[in-house]
Amino acid sequence: MCAQALIKIKRYSQYSSAESGASRPEKPYWQEFEIEANNGATVLDAIIMLKDTTDASLSFRHSCKMGICGSCGAIVNGKPVLMCQTFIKDLKQPIKIEAMQNFPIIKDLIVDIDEPMNKIRSVMPYTKRLKEKALEEGEYSQSPAQLKKIKQTSQCIKCMLCCSACPVYGFDKEFVGPMASALTSRYMQDSRDEAKKERLDRVTGKKGVWECSFIGECSRVCPKNVDPAMAIQRLKASGALRIAKKIISKK
Amino acid sequence: MNYEQKLSKFWWLRNANSFAYFVRELTGLFIVFYIIYFLVSAFVEDSSNSFDFLRTSGFKIVSAIGFAAAVIHTLTWLWVMTNFIRKEIKKWQQILLFFLLIGLWIAVSFILLTVFYAK
């Protein structure tokens, strides 16, 4: 069964239209579309249809269409969501779609994600051993209990909805952010990792986890229930203990 | 050139969770104001140590505002504490835990008042 849906998309293009002679506005602007959506259509289905049938210049990221890749993050009716996991029938109309907040807009719904990706790289998102064992000695095994510790934070798909929702990150782009913090917590709890102190020092320094005010928006919008807010509080506790140990050992 | 988005100063109005956070932080200011008012009244203006300022209507108003702010501040932090649970719990379980924490807070307050402060 199909139903009419009114969609408003916030457009932006930094390039002028050479063919029409018209230059694009400098600020983002709203454009309205009407579509016929079937009962099971997602927001992503709708904008793919719009791109195919109405406006080929509409730009957005997407890939898996099943909530695994994390590419299709956007603000839909004021909430950061994955467009492939958000159904048209569940939304109040007109459906307003805009690019994720807290990031520079490249075009339409595509944002510049270099900064948060650099933050991920800065927290060493891989297990690090002080000394690697020889191949003949076999693999680094984990018990089910050890695996359970990292399971929740391992679910992160780097969709950046948490960074989009975080007001602290919105005001201060140097803040390490919930995504990198959750990733740090994941490797801190990994039994195979031996660089915990180095990793902790990286996120408890200037512009680290101490900037977090525990607003909780990051955990509220996370589509994978990673709970970055909890991860940050754990890092704060670990960081505080480390500082205390340093002071005591100096005495 | 990419378009730089600026976060609105009224970001705390965009949903209930952000508004609750803002209220939580704002109540801290009222508590600080009460403490400063009390300290100035007690140590600067009340040189005779008679504590007559406690009976003034001005102090009563400031105390009422400070008390309300302290209660709201405590309630919002008790709610935040329910988010510290590592296990995934349902909404009704979170609400139940919240009321249990309030009960614990009242019990501790009662013990403090009757055992340590009562004469």
Interface residues (C-beta under 8 A of the other chain):
Chain A: Y12 Q14 K27 P28 G78 K79 A99 Q101 N102 F103 P104 I105 I106 D112 P167 G170 F171 S213 F214 I215 G216 E217 S219 R220 N225 A229 M230 Q233
Chain B: M1 N2 Y3 E4 Q5 L7 W11 W12 R14 N15 N17 S18 Y21 E25 V80 N83 F84 R86 E88
